[in-house]
Amino acid sequence: MFAEEVMELVELKPLSDVLVGLPGVDGLSTEQRKRLTIAMELVANPSIIFMDEPTSGLDA
């Protein structure tokens, strides 16, 4: 599946079964949230993506 490939690309595959956004549940780190946001945009298969500092806050 394309979504699984994107999850692997942004290094979120280990979190693929985690529920996100539930109140009272430990959430994702800042880096993981940023990676998830990028992954969601990539899965939508846009013709172009504009990002403002997409790598800030990500590990090198």
C-alpha positions as semicolon CSV with decimal commas, in nm:
position;residue;x (nm);y (nm);z (nm)
1;M;0,000;0,000;0,000
2;F;0,111;0,353;-0,072
3;A;0,031;0,476;0,280
4;E;0,253;0,208;0,434
5;E;0,539;0,308;0,204
6;V;0,502;0,670;0,314
7;M;0,497;0,566;0,682
8;E;0,820;0,378;0,625
9;L;0,969;0,672;0,433
10;V;0,910;0,915;0,722
11;E;1,020;0,654;0,977
12;L;0,681;0,619;1,148
13;K;0,618;0,252;1,063
14;P;0,658;0,140;1,430
15;L;0,374;0,379;1,522
16;S;0,133;0,267;1,249
17;D;-0,114;0,112;1,499
18;V;-0,102;0,398;1,753
19;L;-0,413;0,613;1,802
20;V;-0,329;0,980;1,768
21;G;-0,510;1,272;1,925
22;L;-0,686;1,105;2,217
23;P;-0,719;1,326;2,527
24;G;-0,532;1,194;2,830
25;V;-0,310;0,964;2,625
26;D;0,061;1,029;2,587
27;G;0,097;1,185;2,247
28;L;0,361;1,195;1,982
29;S;0,684;1,386;2,020
30;T;0,728;1,712;1,828
31;E;0,944;1,533;1,573
32;Q;0,688;1,253;1,529
33;R;0,403;1,503;1,487
34;K;0,596;1,687;1,218
35;R;0,676;1,360;1,039
36;L;0,308;1,258;1,061
37;T;0,194;1,590;0,915
38;I;0,433;1,550;0,623
39;A;0,320;1,189;0,572
40;M;-0,047;1,292;0,566
41;E;0,024;1,548;0,296
42;L;0,224;1,296;0,090
43;V;-0,052;1,034;0,111
44;A;-0,297;1,288;-0,032
45;N;-0,077;1,279;-0,346
46;P;-0,075;1,653;-0,418
47;S;0,074;1,785;-0,739
48;I;0,286;2,030;-0,538
49;I;0,368;2,083;-0,169
50;F;0,482;2,412;-0,014
51;M;0,661;2,370;0,320
52;D;0,804;2,632;0,553
53;E;1,119;2,491;0,717
54;P;1,012;2,126;0,684
55;T;1,328;1,989;0,847
56;S;1,335;2,214;1,154
57;G;1,290;2,001;1,464
58;L;1,381;1,678;1,285
59;D;1,689;1,472;1,361
60;A;1,963;1,495;1,103
